[in-house]
Amino acid sequence: MFRVLFLIALVPALVYGNVSRVCTEGRTHPLSVEIEGCSAPPCNLVRGQDVIAHIDFTTDRAVTSMTTVATATALGVVTNYPLGSNAVTCNFLQGSSCPLSANEDVTYRLTMPILAIYPLVSLSIEINVVDQDNNSVTCFVVDAQVVTASK
């Protein structure tokens, strides 16, 4: 029985991969993070293309609005990662909308533009979804590398 349960738990991990890691300061990690085209870190971020992430998480309190704050760390330099209108988290919830109730399960589709001018570097990107009071709702880190499109 234990072997069957273990295999059932292991198969999704092999198919989707574990591409994220936890943030510092005890911030809540999502239930799952799936990045299209990435099954294991580091994820390739292709210049001139968008990266799409599907993030499943549960709110631990009532939330009226949310903003996604992205921070990139490369070569020891930490900088804000501009998301533009994609930072308005509530606009990209799948099958639900803000306000959210406590203990509500939600799926968020995040689109991150990878500009053609970005340097070819390895980096870590922290994605922190914060509520109307700037308190973290969910947070994760992805290790990635900026690459050129294959020809």
RAJO-V791445 format. One record per backbone hydrogen bond with DSSP energy under -0.5 kcal/mol. CO is the residue of the C=O (numbers start at 1). NH is the residue of the N-H. Records with the same first field share a line. If there is no record, write none. Layout:
CO = NH / NH
This chain:
1 = 5
2 = 6
3 = 7
4 = 8
5 = 9
6 = 10
7 = 11
8 = 12
9 = 13
10 = 14
11 = 15
12 = 16 / 17
13 = 17
17 = 19
18 = 41
19 = 143
21 = 141
24 = 27
28 = 139
32 = 56
33 = 19
34 = 36 / 54
35 = 38
38 = 35
43 = 45 / 145
44 = 46
45 = 147
46 = 49
49 = 114
51 = 112
52 = 36
53 = 55 / 110
54 = 34 / 56
55 = 57 / 108
56 = 31 / 32
57 = 106
59 = 103
63 = 99 / 100
65 = 132
66 = 89 / 90
67 = 69 / 130
68 = 70
69 = 128
70 = 81
71 = 126
72 = 79
73 = 124
74 = 77
77 = 74
79 = 72
80 = 82
83 = 86
84 = 87
85 = 88
87 = 68 / 89
88 = 91
89 = 92
90 = 93
92 = 109
93 = 95
94 = 107
100 = 63
101 = 104
104 = 59
106 = 57
107 = 94
108 = 55 / 110
110 = 53 / 112
111 = 113
112 = 51
113 = 115
114 = 48 / 49
115 = 118
119 = 121
121 = 146
123 = 144
124 = 73 / 126
125 = 127 / 142
126 = 71 / 128
127 = 129 / 140
128 = 69 / 130
129 = 137 / 138
130 = 67
131 = 134
135 = 131
138 = 129
140 = 127
141 = 21
142 = 125
143 = 43
144 = 123
145 = 45
147 = 47
